Amino acid sequence: MDRKMANRKLIRLSQLKSKLAAENLEEIDWVTFGVIVKKVTPQSTNNGRTFSIWRLNDLRDLSQCVSLFLFGDVHKEHWKTDQGTV
């Protein structure tokens, strides 16, 4: 993990909103970690494409969640991932 995190900045999910407002994260090599705290049943777009929505949290501030939308191959590969997975 130390090797993978070298030269990267850890931003907690609960800090993401304030960091987006204060910093240009496109210029920083950053990572975050989250736990799937809720999964919505897969949905379909108007053109018939299926997608998933996960609510992620860092377990530090349970009132701060991030919604992650999964489309295309990412949805196909990961839609069965269990709630509670990091």
HELIX and SHEET records of a PDB file:
HELIX    1   1 ASP A    2  MET A    5  1                                   4    
HELIX    2   2 LEU A   13  GLN A   15  5                                   3    
HELIX    3   3 LEU A   16  ALA A   22  1                                   7    
HELIX    4   4 LEU A   25  GLU A   27  5                                   3    
HELIX    5   5 GLY A   72  HIS A   78  1                                   7    
SHEET    1   A 2 LYS A   9  LEU A  10  0                                        
SHEET    2   A 2 TRP A  30  VAL A  31  1                                        
SHEET    1   B 3 VAL A  35  SER A  44  0                                        
SHEET    2   B 3 THR A  50  ASN A  57 -1                                        
SHEET    3   B 3 VAL A  66  LEU A  70 -1                                        
END                                                                             
